Amino acid sequence: MDIPEQFVIRERDHRIHDPFGPEKLARLGEVLGLAPGARIIDLASGSGEMLCTWARDHRIQGVGVDLSSSFTDSAIARSIELGVSDAVSFEHGEAVAYVDTYKGERYDVASCLGATWIGDGPLGTVDLLDMLLKPGGLVLVGEPFWRETPPSEEAARGAHATSIDDFATLPELVRSFGEHGWDVVQMVLADPDDWDHYAAAQWLSTRRWLDENPGHELWQEMRDELDHAAYQHVAFTRPLLGWGVFALMRR
Ligand SMILES: C[S@@+](CC[C@H](N)C(=O)[O-])C[C@H]1O[C@@H](n2cnc3c(N)ncnc32)[C@H](O)[C@@H]1O
């Protein structure tokens, strides 16, 4: 099993597959006060930038699990490049299956940034991560939220949602964590520049792929997507959608 090829086409050159730049990822690592040797599990770890840079900067140990074989290969290559392959490992696999079959030692930190569909939403993902967590451990959830409620379902779809109901506003999201029994103990939010960086890098990767792959079966689909991608971003995603990582501890 693997993710659809379109995701790899768009993000094959991304190190971070979410709207955080390297500075925000580094800030998140700093504000968590990670102890050397802390064990982190990252579900949907993408190209592994979080675990690799935190292993370098904070001497954590980590395991990443991701459904993309391409991104997992990139994560392994990055761990070697940064000299942290003894501290972090990456598996190609499905996150829920990993949790269901996991019988090892619990983790100090359990995270899922940008893939909360694995738990049918942020709260279900918190529950999933909790199954891997030591008592007193930290859960990290990266999740979009509406900066303002979209004026129409069409605007929500323009911002890559299937409906307005896909996401909460920031106050609703933070309140929902509390009502679910978790304290929000840290938070780092992306800003519109971070979104621009994440989205625009997709446009360039897609354009280069189109130039390199005439005749590919996905060519027309990716061409149609690129026709509208920049406009959709500035018209809908940029003004409407926020993104952040929330660090949670059980009350
Ligand atoms: C938006 S990216 C986020 C990646 C990474 N957490 C980051 O922030 O750079 C979503 C990731 O989820 C992975 N993914 C999607 N469905 C998954 C599943 N069921 N189990 C594990 N990984 C999954 C994709 O391959 C992709 O790497």
The ligand as a Tripos MOL2 file, in Angstrom:
@<TRIPOS>MOLECULE
LIG
   27    29     1     0     0
SMALL
NO_CHARGES

@<TRIPOS>ATOM
      1 C1          0.7550   16.4270    5.1810 C.3       1 LIG1
      2 S1          1.9270   15.1190    5.1860 S.3       1 LIG1
      3 C2          2.7280   15.3740    6.7530 C.3       1 LIG1
      4 C3          4.0640   14.6590    6.8790 C.3       1 LIG1
      5 C4          4.9000   15.0170    8.0870 C.3       1 LIG1
      6 N1          4.1950   14.7720    9.3220 N.3       1 LIG1
      7 C5          5.3220   16.4570    8.0010 C.2       1 LIG1
      8 O1          4.6970   17.2790    8.6890 O.co2     1 LIG1
      9 O2          6.2690   16.7660    7.2630 O.co2     1 LIG1
     10 C6          0.9130   13.7100    5.4550 C.3       1 LIG1
     11 C7          1.7000   12.4200    5.5150 C.3       1 LIG1
     12 O3          0.8050   11.3820    5.9050 O.3       1 LIG1
     13 C8          1.2350   10.2060    5.2730 C.3       1 LIG1
     14 N2          0.1060    9.2780    5.3900 N.ar      1 LIG1
     15 C9         -1.1170    9.3800    4.7940 C.ar      1 LIG1
     16 N3         -1.9320    8.4130    5.2290 N.ar      1 LIG1
     17 C10        -1.2220    7.6690    6.1270 C.ar      1 LIG1
     18 C11        -1.5190    6.5170    6.9130 C.ar      1 LIG1
     19 N4         -2.7330    5.9630    6.8840 N.pl3     1 LIG1
     20 N5         -0.5400    6.0130    7.7000 N.ar      1 LIG1
     21 C12         0.6950    6.5730    7.7370 C.ar      1 LIG1
     22 N6          1.0250    7.6680    7.0090 N.ar      1 LIG1
     23 C13         0.0810    8.2170    6.2230 C.ar      1 LIG1
     24 C14         1.6240   10.6640    3.8910 C.3       1 LIG1
     25 O4          2.4480    9.7370    3.2240 O.3       1 LIG1
     26 C15         2.3390   11.9720    4.2210 C.3       1 LIG1
     27 O5          3.7120   11.7780    4.4330 O.3       1 LIG1
@<TRIPOS>BOND
     1     1     2 1
     2     2     3 1
     3     2    10 1
     4     3     4 1
     5     4     5 1
     6     5     6 1
     7     5     7 1
     8     7     8 2
     9     7     9 1
    10    10    11 1
    11    11    12 1
    12    11    26 1
    13    12    13 1
    14    13    14 1
    15    13    24 1
    16    14    15 ar
    17    14    23 ar
    18    15    16 ar
    19    16    17 ar
    20    17    18 ar
    21    17    23 ar
    22    18    19 1
    23    18    20 ar
    24    20    21 ar
    25    21    22 ar
    26    22    23 ar
    27    24    25 1
    28    24    26 1
    29    26    27 1
@<TRIPOS>SUBSTRUCTURE
     1 LIG1         1 GROUP 0 **** ****
